[in-house]
Amino acid sequence: MHTDNKVVGKIGEDLAANLLKEKGYQIVDRNWGNKWGEIDIIARLKGVTVFVEVKTKVGENFGPPEEMVNPRKLRQIQRMASLYNKVGSNQKRIDIVAVVLNEDLSVNRINHYECVY
């Protein structure tokens, strides 16, 4: 079964945003970016601005979604985060939310990794 990547990505981002809200995060922005890139979710928690990269896959046949975030991607997120100045905060961090969906697009697992960069 082939599923549209945009649909899968949107599902993953919605699940990630809900998970973050349940953990007490305030969602500030979603899909913020410019011609150089995009940050999936920007949130705040206890005075810290958190830039969240969400990776979603259907199944793990070709590896877990966590493996899709490499050092180059983290540097790109860091550069984009340095351009984001809507929230007056000196404390910033990058988190990753990895989502694995089943073939029927139900949740298999969702993991939140804090302060990865």
N, C-alpha and C positions, 0 to 999 in steps of 0.2 A: 504494500500500500504506500503510495507516494503522497506526502502531505506538503502543502505549500509552506516554505520556510518562513514567510511573513506571518502566516497564521500561527505556526509553532512558536515563533519569537514573541508574538503578542501575548499568547497564552502564558509563556514563561515569564514575561515581564509583569503581567497582571498577578500571577502567583507570587512572584518575588515582592511586588509592592504590598500585597496583602500580608505576607509573612513579616515584612519589615514593620508594617503598621501594628501587627499583633505584638511585636517586640518593643513597641513604644516609639518607633521612629516617626518623624513627621516627614511626609513626602513633599519636597519643595518643587521639584521639576521632574519631568519625564521626557526622554528623547531630546535632550538639549544638545545643540551642536551647531556646527558651521561647516564650511566646505572641507575642513581638515579632519572632521570626525564627529562622533556623537557619544554622549554619555547616556546610558539607559535610564538610570534613576539617580537623582540627587536628593538626599535626605538629610535630616538633622537629628542628632541625638545628644542630649546633654551638652549643648554648645559646640559640638563637633559637626562639621559639614562632611558628609559621607558620599563619595562618588561610587556608585554601584554598577558593576559590569554584570549583566545577566547572560548566561549561556544556557541554551535549551536544546535538547536533542530528543528525538524519539528513539528509544532503545539505546544500548551502549555497544552495539556490534562493532563500531569503528572507534571505540574508546569513549571514556567519560567526557562530559562537557568541560570539566575542570582543565583538561589537557589543551583545550582550545585557547586558553589565556596564557600566552607566552610572554617573555620579557619585552618584546617589541610592542605588543598590545598594551602592556602595563605602562610603558613609557608614553605611548600615545594618550592613554587616559590621563596620566599625570600632566602632560602638556595641555590637554583640554581643561583639566581641573584648574590649572594656573590661569586660564583665561576667564574662568567663571568668577564673577565678582558680585553677584546679586545678593549674596548673604555675607554680611560682615563678620567673618570668622577667620582667625588665624590658624585654628586647629582644623586640619583636614586629614582625611584618610581615604583609602580605596578598599572597597569590599568586593567580593565576588559572590553571586548567587548562582549555583549550578542546579539546573532542573532536568530531570529525566522523566519523559512521558512514556506511557504505554502506547501501543498501536491505536487504541481508541481515544487517545489524547487525555486519558486520566493520569493523575500523578503517580509515578513510580517512586520517586524520591526528590527531595529538595534540600540542598545544603547551603548554609550561609557561612562564608569564610570572612572573618573580620580582619581588617588591617593587614592586607596582603602586600601593600606597597606604601 
